[in-house]
Amino acid sequence: MSATDPTPPGTRTDSVPTAADDEIDALRAEIDRLDSEILDAILRRTEVSKRIGAARMAAGGPRIVYSREMAVLDRFDALGAEGRELAMMLLRLGRGRLGGR
């Protein structure tokens, strides 16, 4: 939507053929399903990571094992620079709050 076009983004106003509409709708539904799976996996990963950190600290170990984090970053390098950013976000989610704040 813009000042000159009051149509909300994503609203169809052109004459895209019905077959293309159906394909686009099916692909969007697949993306929605994948997003749901990704979110579920991130939530599970975050919980597992926090449990690992708690167990490691309870055993007197460090909260963060940097060699392990580097291995995670290396795996996500396959996605390029954005993959590394994604890995950093996942690592931050799994750490929880640092510094006792």
Phi and psi restraints in degrees (range 20) as a CNS / XPLOR table:
assign (resid 1 and name C) (resid 2 and name N)
       (resid 2 and name CA) (resid 2 and name C) 1.0 -135.4 20.0 2
assign (resid 2 and name N) (resid 2 and name CA)
       (resid 2 and name C) (resid 3 and name N) 1.0 177.3 20.0 2
assign (resid 2 and name C) (resid 3 and name N)
       (resid 3 and name CA) (resid 3 and name C) 1.0 -62.5 20.0 2
assign (resid 3 and name N) (resid 3 and name CA)
       (resid 3 and name C) (resid 4 and name N) 1.0 -31.1 20.0 2
assign (resid 3 and name C) (resid 4 and name N)
       (resid 4 and name CA) (resid 4 and name C) 1.0 -96.9 20.0 2
assign (resid 4 and name N) (resid 4 and name CA)
       (resid 4 and name C) (resid 5 and name N) 1.0 -16.1 20.0 2
assign (resid 4 and name C) (resid 5 and name N)
       (resid 5 and name CA) (resid 5 and name C) 1.0 -129.2 20.0 2
assign (resid 5 and name N) (resid 5 and name CA)
       (resid 5 and name C) (resid 6 and name N) 1.0 104.5 20.0 2
assign (resid 5 and name C) (resid 6 and name N)
       (resid 6 and name CA) (resid 6 and name C) 1.0 -77.3 20.0 2
assign (resid 6 and name N) (resid 6 and name CA)
       (resid 6 and name C) (resid 7 and name N) 1.0 2.6 20.0 2
assign (resid 6 and name C) (resid 7 and name N)
       (resid 7 and name CA) (resid 7 and name C) 1.0 -74.2 20.0 2
assign (resid 7 and name N) (resid 7 and name CA)
       (resid 7 and name C) (resid 8 and name N) 1.0 124.9 20.0 2
assign (resid 7 and name C) (resid 8 and name N)
       (resid 8 and name CA) (resid 8 and name C) 1.0 -61.5 20.0 2
assign (resid 8 and name N) (resid 8 and name CA)
       (resid 8 and name C) (resid 9 and name N) 1.0 147.3 20.0 2
assign (resid 8 and name C) (resid 9 and name N)
       (resid 9 and name CA) (resid 9 and name C) 1.0 -57.6 20.0 2
assign (resid 9 and name N) (resid 9 and name CA)
       (resid 9 and name C) (resid 10 and name N) 1.0 143.8 20.0 2
assign (resid 9 and name C) (resid 10 and name N)
       (resid 10 and name CA) (resid 10 and name C) 1.0 87.3 20.0 2
assign (resid 10 and name N) (resid 10 and name CA)
       (resid 10 and name C) (resid 11 and name N) 1.0 -8.0 20.0 2
assign (resid 10 and name C) (resid 11 and name N)
       (resid 11 and name CA) (resid 11 and name C) 1.0 -81.9 20.0 2
assign (resid 11 and name N) (resid 11 and name CA)
       (resid 11 and name C) (resid 12 and name N) 1.0 132.2 20.0 2
assign (resid 11 and name C) (resid 12 and name N)
       (resid 12 and name CA) (resid 12 and name C) 1.0 -80.5 20.0 2
assign (resid 12 and name N) (resid 12 and name CA)
       (resid 12 and name C) (resid 13 and name N) 1.0 122.6 20.0 2
assign (resid 12 and name C) (resid 13 and name N)
       (resid 13 and name CA) (resid 13 and name C) 1.0 -128.5 20.0 2
assign (resid 13 and name N) (resid 13 and name CA)
       (resid 13 and name C) (resid 14 and name N) 1.0 -3.8 20.0 2
assign (resid 13 and name C) (resid 14 and name N)
       (resid 14 and name CA) (resid 14 and name C) 1.0 -96.1 20.0 2
assign (resid 14 and name N) (resid 14 and name CA)
       (resid 14 and name C) (resid 15 and name N) 1.0 -175.6 20.0 2
assign (resid 14 and name C) (resid 15 and name N)
       (resid 15 and name CA) (resid 15 and name C) 1.0 -105.2 20.0 2
assign (resid 15 and name N) (resid 15 and name CA)
       (resid 15 and name C) (resid 16 and name N) 1.0 52.8 20.0 2
assign (resid 15 and name C) (resid 16 and name N)
       (resid 16 and name CA) (resid 16 and name C) 1.0 -67.3 20.0 2
assign (resid 16 and name N) (resid 16 and name CA)
       (resid 16 and name C) (resid 17 and name N) 1.0 133.0 20.0 2
assign (resid 16 and name C) (resid 17 and name N)
       (resid 17 and name CA) (resid 17 and name C) 1.0 -58.6 20.0 2
assign (resid 17 and name N) (resid 17 and name CA)
       (resid 17 and name C) (resid 18 and name N) 1.0 150.8 20.0 2
assign (resid 17 and name C) (resid 18 and name N)
       (resid 18 and name CA) (resid 18 and name C) 1.0 -58.6 20.0 2
assign (resid 18 and name N) (resid 18 and name CA)
       (resid 18 and name C) (resid 19 and name N) 1.0 -39.7 20.0 2
assign (resid 18 and name C) (resid 19 and name N)
       (resid 19 and name CA) (resid 19 and name C) 1.0 -60.2 20.0 2
assign (resid 19 and name N) (resid 19 and name CA)
       (resid 19 and name C) (resid 20 and name N) 1.0 -41.8 20.0 2
assign (resid 19 and name C) (resid 20 and name N)
       (resid 20 and name CA) (resid 20 and name C) 1.0 -66.7 20.0 2
assign (resid 20 and name N) (resid 20 and name CA)
       (resid 20 and name C) (resid 21 and name N) 1.0 -40.5 20.0 2
assign (resid 20 and name C) (resid 21 and name N)
       (resid 21 and name CA) (resid 21 and name C) 1.0 -57.8 20.0 2
assign (resid 21 and name N) (resid 21 and name CA)
       (resid 21 and name C) (resid 22 and name N) 1.0 -45.2 20.0 2
assign (resid 21 and name C) (resid 22 and name N)
       (resid 22 and name CA) (resid 22 and name C) 1.0 -62.8 20.0 2
assign (resid 22 and name N) (resid 22 and name CA)
       (resid 22 and name C) (resid 23 and name N) 1.0 -42.9 20.0 2
assign (resid 22 and name C) (resid 23 and name N)
       (resid 23 and name CA) (resid 23 and name C) 1.0 -65.2 20.0 2
assign (resid 23 and name N) (resid 23 and name CA)
       (resid 23 and name C) (resid 24 and name N) 1.0 -43.9 20.0 2
assign (resid 23 and name C) (resid 24 and name N)
       (resid 24 and name CA) (resid 24 and name C) 1.0 -61.9 20.0 2
assign (resid 24 and name N) (resid 24 and name CA)
       (resid 24 and name C) (resid 25 and name N) 1.0 -44.7 20.0 2
assign (resid 24 and name C) (resid 25 and name N)
       (resid 25 and name CA) (resid 25 and name C) 1.0 -60.9 20.0 2
assign (resid 25 and name N) (resid 25 and name CA)
       (resid 25 and name C) (resid 26 and name N) 1.0 -42.1 20.0 2
assign (resid 25 and name C) (resid 26 and name N)
       (resid 26 and name CA) (resid 26 and name C) 1.0 -65.2 20.0 2
assign (resid 26 and name N) (resid 26 and name CA)
       (resid 26 and name C) (resid 27 and name N) 1.0 -42.0 20.0 2
assign (resid 26 and name C) (resid 27 and name N)
       (resid 27 and name CA) (resid 27 and name C) 1.0 -66.7 20.0 2
assign (resid 27 and name N) (resid 27 and name CA)
       (resid 27 and name C) (resid 28 and name N) 1.0 -39.1 20.0 2
assign (resid 27 and name C) (resid 28 and name N)
       (resid 28 and name CA) (resid 28 and name C) 1.0 -65.1 20.0 2
assign (resid 28 and name N) (resid 28 and name CA)
       (resid 28 and name C) (resid 29 and name N) 1.0 -38.1 20.0 2
assign (resid 28 and name C) (resid 29 and name N)
       (resid 29 and name CA) (resid 29 and name C) 1.0 -63.6 20.0 2
assign (resid 29 and name N) (resid 29 and name CA)
       (resid 29 and name C) (resid 30 and name N) 1.0 -38.6 20.0 2
assign (resid 29 and name C) (resid 30 and name N)
       (resid 30 and name CA) (resid 30 and name C) 1.0 -65.3 20.0 2
assign (resid 30 and name N) (resid 30 and name CA)
       (resid 30 and name C) (resid 31 and name N) 1.0 -41.5 20.0 2
assign (resid 30 and name C) (resid 31 and name N)
       (resid 31 and name CA) (resid 31 and name C) 1.0 -61.9 20.0 2
assign (resid 31 and name N) (resid 31 and name CA)
       (resid 31 and name C) (resid 32 and name N) 1.0 -42.6 20.0 2
assign (resid 31 and name C) (resid 32 and name N)
       (resid 32 and name CA) (resid 32 and name C) 1.0 -59.9 20.0 2
assign (resid 32 and name N) (resid 32 and name CA)
       (resid 32 and name C) (resid 33 and name N) 1.0 -42.0 20.0 2
assign (resid 32 and name C) (resid 33 and name N)
       (resid 33 and name CA) (resid 33 and name C) 1.0 -65.0 20.0 2
assign (resid 33 and name N) (resid 33 and name CA)
       (resid 33 and name C) (resid 34 and name N) 1.0 -44.6 20.0 2
assign (resid 33 and name C) (resid 34 and name N)
       (resid 34 and name CA) (resid 34 and name C) 1.0 -62.8 20.0 2
assign (resid 34 and name N) (resid 34 and name CA)
       (resid 34 and name C) (resid 35 and name N) 1.0 -42.1 20.0 2
assign (resid 34 and name C) (resid 35 and name N)
       (resid 35 and name CA) (resid 35 and name C) 1.0 -58.2 20.0 2
assign (resid 35 and name N) (resid 35 and name CA)
       (resid 35 and name C) (resid 36 and name N) 1.0 -41.6 20.0 2
assign (resid 35 and name C) (resid 36 and name N)
       (resid 36 and name CA) (resid 36 and name C) 1.0 -63.3 20.0 2
assign (resid 36 and name N) (resid 36 and name CA)
       (resid 36 and name C) (resid 37 and name N) 1.0 -43.5 20.0 2
assign (resid 36 and name C) (resid 37 and name N)
       (resid 37 and name CA) (resid 37 and name C) 1.0 -64.2 20.0 2
assign (resid 37 and name N) (resid 37 and name CA)
       (resid 37 and name C) (resid 38 and name N) 1.0 -41.5 20.0 2
assign (resid 37 and name C) (resid 38 and name N)
       (resid 38 and name CA) (resid 38 and name C) 1.0 -62.7 20.0 2
assign (resid 38 and name N) (resid 38 and name CA)
       (resid 38 and name C) (resid 39 and name N) 1.0 -46.2 20.0 2
assign (resid 38 and name C) (resid 39 and name N)
       (resid 39 and name CA) (resid 39 and name C) 1.0 -61.2 20.0 2
assign (resid 39 and name N) (resid 39 and name CA)
       (resid 39 and name C) (resid 40 and name N) 1.0 -43.2 20.0 2
assign (resid 39 and name C) (resid 40 and name N)
       (resid 40 and name CA) (resid 40 and name C) 1.0 -61.2 20.0 2
assign (resid 40 and name N) (resid 40 and name CA)
       (resid 40 and name C) (resid 41 and name N) 1.0 -43.0 20.0 2
assign (resid 40 and name C) (resid 41 and name N)
       (resid 41 and name CA) (resid 41 and name C) 1.0 -64.9 20.0 2
assign (resid 41 and name N) (resid 41 and name CA)
       (resid 41 and name C) (resid 42 and name N) 1.0 -39.4 20.0 2
assign (resid 41 and name C) (resid 42 and name N)
       (resid 42 and name CA) (resid 42 and name C) 1.0 -64.5 20.0 2
assign (resid 42 and name N) (resid 42 and name CA)
       (resid 42 and name C) (resid 43 and name N) 1.0 -42.9 20.0 2
assign (resid 42 and name C) (resid 43 and name N)
       (resid 43 and name CA) (resid 43 and name C) 1.0 -61.9 20.0 2
assign (resid 43 and name N) (resid 43 and name CA)
       (resid 43 and name C) (resid 44 and name N) 1.0 -43.5 20.0 2
assign (resid 43 and name C) (resid 44 and name N)
       (resid 44 and name CA) (resid 44 and name C) 1.0 -64.3 20.0 2
assign (resid 44 and name N) (resid 44 and name CA)
       (resid 44 and name C) (resid 45 and name N) 1.0 -44.0 20.0 2
assign (resid 44 and name C) (resid 45 and name N)
       (resid 45 and name CA) (resid 45 and name C) 1.0 -61.2 20.0 2
assign (resid 45 and name N) (resid 45 and name CA)
       (resid 45 and name C) (resid 46 and name N) 1.0 -43.3 20.0 2
assign (resid 45 and name C) (resid 46 and name N)
       (resid 46 and name CA) (resid 46 and name C) 1.0 -60.9 20.0 2
assign (resid 46 and name N) (resid 46 and name CA)
       (resid 46 and name C) (resid 47 and name N) 1.0 -46.0 20.0 2
assign (resid 46 and name C) (resid 47 and name N)
       (resid 47 and name CA) (resid 47 and name C) 1.0 -63.6 20.0 2
assign (resid 47 and name N) (resid 47 and name CA)
       (resid 47 and name C) (resid 48 and name N) 1.0 -45.3 20.0 2
assign (resid 47 and name C) (resid 48 and name N)
       (resid 48 and name CA) (resid 48 and name C) 1.0 -62.1 20.0 2
assign (resid 48 and name N) (resid 48 and name CA)
       (resid 48 and name C) (resid 49 and name N) 1.0 -43.0 20.0 2
assign (resid 48 and name C) (resid 49 and name N)
       (resid 49 and name CA) (resid 49 and name C) 1.0 -62.2 20.0 2
assign (resid 49 and name N) (resid 49 and name CA)
       (resid 49 and name C) (resid 50 and name N) 1.0 -42.3 20.0 2
assign (resid 49 and name C) (resid 50 and name N)
       (resid 50 and name CA) (resid 50 and name C) 1.0 -65.0 20.0 2
assign (resid 50 and name N) (resid 50 and name CA)
       (resid 50 and name C) (resid 51 and name N) 1.0 -37.2 20.0 2
assign (resid 50 and name C) (resid 51 and name N)
       (resid 51 and name CA) (resid 51 and name C) 1.0 -66.5 20.0 2
assign (resid 51 and name N) (resid 51 and name CA)
       (resid 51 and name C) (resid 52 and name N) 1.0 -39.4 20.0 2
assign (resid 51 and name C) (resid 52 and name N)
       (resid 52 and name CA) (resid 52 and name C) 1.0 -61.9 20.0 2
assign (resid 52 and name N) (resid 52 and name CA)
       (resid 52 and name C) (resid 53 and name N) 1.0 -47.2 20.0 2
assign (resid 52 and name C) (resid 53 and name N)
       (resid 53 and name CA) (resid 53 and name C) 1.0 -60.0 20.0 2
assign (resid 53 and name N) (resid 53 and name CA)
       (resid 53 and name C) (resid 54 and name N) 1.0 -42.5 20.0 2
assign (resid 53 and name C) (resid 54 and name N)
       (resid 54 and name CA) (resid 54 and name C) 1.0 -65.2 20.0 2
assign (resid 54 and name N) (resid 54 and name CA)
       (resid 54 and name C) (resid 55 and name N) 1.0 -42.1 20.0 2
assign (resid 54 and name C) (resid 55 and name N)
       (resid 55 and name CA) (resid 55 and name C) 1.0 -66.2 20.0 2
assign (resid 55 and name N) (resid 55 and name CA)
       (resid 55 and name C) (resid 56 and name N) 1.0 -41.1 20.0 2
assign (resid 55 and name C) (resid 56 and name N)
       (resid 56 and name CA) (resid 56 and name C) 1.0 -63.7 20.0 2
assign (resid 56 and name N) (resid 56 and name CA)
       (resid 56 and name C) (resid 57 and name N) 1.0 -44.3 20.0 2
assign (resid 56 and name C) (resid 57 and name N)
       (resid 57 and name CA) (resid 57 and name C) 1.0 -66.9 20.0 2
assign (resid 57 and name N) (resid 57 and name CA)
       (resid 57 and name C) (resid 58 and name N) 1.0 -38.4 20.0 2
assign (resid 57 and name C) (resid 58 and name N)
       (resid 58 and name CA) (resid 58 and name C) 1.0 -63.3 20.0 2
assign (resid 58 and name N) (resid 58 and name CA)
       (resid 58 and name C) (resid 59 and name N) 1.0 -27.7 20.0 2
assign (resid 58 and name C) (resid 59 and name N)
       (resid 59 and name CA) (resid 59 and name C) 1.0 -88.5 20.0 2
assign (resid 59 and name N) (resid 59 and name CA)
       (resid 59 and name C) (resid 60 and name N) 1.0 4.9 20.0 2
assign (resid 59 and name C) (resid 60 and name N)
       (resid 60 and name CA) (resid 60 and name C) 1.0 87.4 20.0 2
assign (resid 60 and name N) (resid 60 and name CA)
       (resid 60 and name C) (resid 61 and name N) 1.0 9.6 20.0 2
assign (resid 60 and name C) (resid 61 and name N)
       (resid 61 and name CA) (resid 61 and name C) 1.0 -88.6 20.0 2
assign (resid 61 and name N) (resid 61 and name CA)
       (resid 61 and name C) (resid 62 and name N) 1.0 178.5 20.0 2
assign (resid 61 and name C) (resid 62 and name N)
       (resid 62 and name CA) (resid 62 and name C) 1.0 -75.4 20.0 2
assign (resid 62 and name N) (resid 62 and name CA)
       (resid 62 and name C) (resid 63 and name N) 1.0 154.8 20.0 2
assign (resid 62 and name C) (resid 63 and name N)
       (resid 63 and name CA) (resid 63 and name C) 1.0 -71.2 20.0 2
assign (resid 63 and name N) (resid 63 and name CA)
       (resid 63 and name C) (resid 64 and name N) 1.0 -35.8 20.0 2
assign (resid 63 and name C) (resid 64 and name N)
       (resid 64 and name CA) (resid 64 and name C) 1.0 -121.4 20.0 2
assign (resid 64 and name N) (resid 64 and name CA)
       (resid 64 and name C) (resid 65 and name N) 1.0 134.7 20.0 2
assign (resid 64 and name C) (resid 65 and name N)
       (resid 65 and name CA) (resid 65 and name C) 1.0 -111.2 20.0 2
assign (resid 65 and name N) (resid 65 and name CA)
       (resid 65 and name C) (resid 66 and name N) 1.0 103.6 20.0 2
assign (resid 65 and name C) (resid 66 and name N)
       (resid 66 and name CA) (resid 66 and name C) 1.0 -64.6 20.0 2
assign (resid 66 and name N) (resid 66 and name CA)
       (resid 66 and name C) (resid 67 and name N) 1.0 -32.5 20.0 2
assign (resid 66 and name C) (resid 67 and name N)
       (resid 67 and name CA) (resid 67 and name C) 1.0 -64.0 20.0 2
assign (resid 67 and name N) (resid 67 and name CA)
       (resid 67 and name C) (resid 68 and name N) 1.0 -35.9 20.0 2
assign (resid 67 and name C) (resid 68 and name N)
       (resid 68 and name CA) (resid 68 and name C) 1.0 -67.9 20.0 2
assign (resid 68 and name N) (resid 68 and name CA)
       (resid 68 and name C) (resid 69 and name N) 1.0 -42.2 20.0 2
assign (resid 68 and name C) (resid 69 and name N)
       (resid 69 and name CA) (resid 69 and name C) 1.0 -64.0 20.0 2
assign (resid 69 and name N) (resid 69 and name CA)
       (resid 69 and name C) (resid 70 and name N) 1.0 -38.0 20.0 2
assign (resid 69 and name C) (resid 70 and name N)
       (resid 70 and name CA) (resid 70 and name C) 1.0 -64.0 20.0 2
assign (resid 70 and name N) (resid 70 and name CA)
       (resid 70 and name C) (resid 71 and name N) 1.0 -36.9 20.0 2
assign (resid 70 and name C) (resid 71 and name N)
       (resid 71 and name CA) (resid 71 and name C) 1.0 -64.0 20.0 2
assign (resid 71 and name N) (resid 71 and name CA)
       (resid 71 and name C) (resid 72 and name N) 1.0 -39.0 20.0 2
assign (resid 71 and name C) (resid 72 and name N)
       (resid 72 and name CA) (resid 72 and name C) 1.0 -63.9 20.0 2
assign (resid 72 and name N) (resid 72 and name CA)
       (resid 72 and name C) (resid 73 and name N) 1.0 -46.9 20.0 2
assign (resid 72 and name C) (resid 73 and name N)
       (resid 73 and name CA) (resid 73 and name C) 1.0 -58.7 20.0 2
assign (resid 73 and name N) (resid 73 and name CA)
       (resid 73 and name C) (resid 74 and name N) 1.0 -41.8 20.0 2
assign (resid 73 and name C) (resid 74 and name N)
       (resid 74 and name CA) (resid 74 and name C) 1.0 -61.1 20.0 2
assign (resid 74 and name N) (resid 74 and name CA)
       (resid 74 and name C) (resid 75 and name N) 1.0 -39.1 20.0 2
assign (resid 74 and name C) (resid 75 and name N)
       (resid 75 and name CA) (resid 75 and name C) 1.0 -62.6 20.0 2
assign (resid 75 and name N) (resid 75 and name CA)
       (resid 75 and name C) (resid 76 and name N) 1.0 -37.7 20.0 2
assign (resid 75 and name C) (resid 76 and name N)
       (resid 76 and name CA) (resid 76 and name C) 1.0 -82.4 20.0 2
assign (resid 76 and name N) (resid 76 and name CA)
       (resid 76 and name C) (resid 77 and name N) 1.0 -7.8 20.0 2
assign (resid 76 and name C) (resid 77 and name N)
       (resid 77 and name CA) (resid 77 and name C) 1.0 -60.1 20.0 2
assign (resid 77 and name N) (resid 77 and name CA)
       (resid 77 and name C) (resid 78 and name N) 1.0 -22.1 20.0 2
assign (resid 77 and name C) (resid 78 and name N)
       (resid 78 and name CA) (resid 78 and name C) 1.0 -60.2 20.0 2
assign (resid 78 and name N) (resid 78 and name CA)
       (resid 78 and name C) (resid 79 and name N) 1.0 -21.4 20.0 2
assign (resid 78 and name C) (resid 79 and name N)
       (resid 79 and name CA) (resid 79 and name C) 1.0 -94.0 20.0 2
assign (resid 79 and name N) (resid 79 and name CA)
       (resid 79 and name C) (resid 80 and name N) 1.0 3.7 20.0 2
assign (resid 79 and name C) (resid 80 and name N)
       (resid 80 and name CA) (resid 80 and name C) 1.0 83.1 20.0 2
assign (resid 80 and name N) (resid 80 and name CA)
       (resid 80 and name C) (resid 81 and name N) 1.0 -161.7 20.0 2
assign (resid 80 and name C) (resid 81 and name N)
       (resid 81 and name CA) (resid 81 and name C) 1.0 -58.9 20.0 2
assign (resid 81 and name N) (resid 81 and name CA)
       (resid 81 and name C) (resid 82 and name N) 1.0 -38.8 20.0 2
assign (resid 81 and name C) (resid 82 and name N)
       (resid 82 and name CA) (resid 82 and name C) 1.0 -65.5 20.0 2
assign (resid 82 and name N) (resid 82 and name CA)
       (resid 82 and name C) (resid 83 and name N) 1.0 -32.2 20.0 2
assign (resid 82 and name C) (resid 83 and name N)
       (resid 83 and name CA) (resid 83 and name C) 1.0 -63.4 20.0 2
assign (resid 83 and name N) (resid 83 and name CA)
       (resid 83 and name C) (resid 84 and name N) 1.0 -40.7 20.0 2
assign (resid 83 and name C) (resid 84 and name N)
       (resid 84 and name CA) (resid 84 and name C) 1.0 -64.7 20.0 2
assign (resid 84 and name N) (resid 84 and name CA)
       (resid 84 and name C) (resid 85 and name N) 1.0 -40.6 20.0 2
assign (resid 84 and name C) (resid 85 and name N)
       (resid 85 and name CA) (resid 85 and name C) 1.0 -63.0 20.0 2
assign (resid 85 and name N) (resid 85 and name CA)
       (resid 85 and name C) (resid 86 and name N) 1.0 -41.8 20.0 2
assign (resid 85 and name C) (resid 86 and name N)
       (resid 86 and name CA) (resid 86 and name C) 1.0 -61.7 20.0 2
assign (resid 86 and name N) (resid 86 and name CA)
       (resid 86 and name C) (resid 87 and name N) 1.0 -44.0 20.0 2
assign (resid 86 and name C) (resid 87 and name N)
       (resid 87 and name CA) (resid 87 and name C) 1.0 -60.7 20.0 2
assign (resid 87 and name N) (resid 87 and name CA)
       (resid 87 and name C) (resid 88 and name N) 1.0 -41.5 20.0 2
assign (resid 87 and name C) (resid 88 and name N)
       (resid 88 and name CA) (resid 88 and name C) 1.0 -62.3 20.0 2
assign (resid 88 and name N) (resid 88 and name CA)
       (resid 88 and name C) (resid 89 and name N) 1.0 -40.7 20.0 2
assign (resid 88 and name C) (resid 89 and name N)
       (resid 89 and name CA) (resid 89 and name C) 1.0 -63.5 20.0 2
assign (resid 89 and name N) (resid 89 and name CA)
       (resid 89 and name C) (resid 90 and name N) 1.0 -43.2 20.0 2
assign (resid 89 and name C) (resid 90 and name N)
       (resid 90 and name CA) (resid 90 and name C) 1.0 -63.1 20.0 2
assign (resid 90 and name N) (resid 90 and name CA)
       (resid 90 and name C) (resid 91 and name N) 1.0 -41.4 20.0 2
assign (resid 90 and name C) (resid 91 and name N)
       (resid 91 and name CA) (resid 91 and name C) 1.0 -63.4 20.0 2
assign (resid 91 and name N) (resid 91 and name CA)
       (resid 91 and name C) (resid 92 and name N) 1.0 -41.8 20.0 2
assign (resid 91 and name C) (resid 92 and name N)
       (resid 92 and name CA) (resid 92 and name C) 1.0 -63.9 20.0 2
assign (resid 92 and name N) (resid 92 and name CA)
       (resid 92 and name C) (resid 93 and name N) 1.0 -41.7 20.0 2
assign (resid 92 and name C) (resid 93 and name N)
       (resid 93 and name CA) (resid 93 and name C) 1.0 -60.1 20.0 2
assign (resid 93 and name N) (resid 93 and name CA)
       (resid 93 and name C) (resid 94 and name N) 1.0 -40.2 20.0 2
assign (resid 93 and name C) (resid 94 and name N)
       (resid 94 and name CA) (resid 94 and name C) 1.0 -75.3 20.0 2
assign (resid 94 and name N) (resid 94 and name CA)
       (resid 94 and name C) (resid 95 and name N) 1.0 -23.0 20.0 2
assign (resid 94 and name C) (resid 95 and name N)
       (resid 95 and name CA) (resid 95 and name C) 1.0 -74.3 20.0 2
assign (resid 95 and name N) (resid 95 and name CA)
       (resid 95 and name C) (resid 96 and name N) 1.0 -30.5 20.0 2
assign (resid 95 and name C) (resid 96 and name N)
       (resid 96 and name CA) (resid 96 and name C) 1.0 74.6 20.0 2
assign (resid 96 and name N) (resid 96 and name CA)
       (resid 96 and name C) (resid 97 and name N) 1.0 -160.3 20.0 2
assign (resid 96 and name C) (resid 97 and name N)
       (resid 97 and name CA) (resid 97 and name C) 1.0 -78.6 20.0 2
assign (resid 97 and name N) (resid 97 and name CA)
       (resid 97 and name C) (resid 98 and name N) 1.0 129.7 20.0 2
assign (resid 97 and name C) (resid 98 and name N)
       (resid 98 and name CA) (resid 98 and name C) 1.0 -99.5 20.0 2
assign (resid 98 and name N) (resid 98 and name CA)
       (resid 98 and name C) (resid 99 and name N) 1.0 154.8 20.0 2
assign (resid 98 and name C) (resid 99 and name N)
       (resid 99 and name CA) (resid 99 and name C) 1.0 80.6 20.0 2
assign (resid 99 and name N) (resid 99 and name CA)
       (resid 99 and name C) (resid 100 and name N) 1.0 8.6 20.0 2
assign (resid 99 and name C) (resid 100 and name N)
       (resid 100 and name CA) (resid 100 and name C) 1.0 69.7 20.0 2
assign (resid 100 and name N) (resid 100 and name CA)
       (resid 100 and name C) (resid 101 and name N) 1.0 19.0 20.0 2
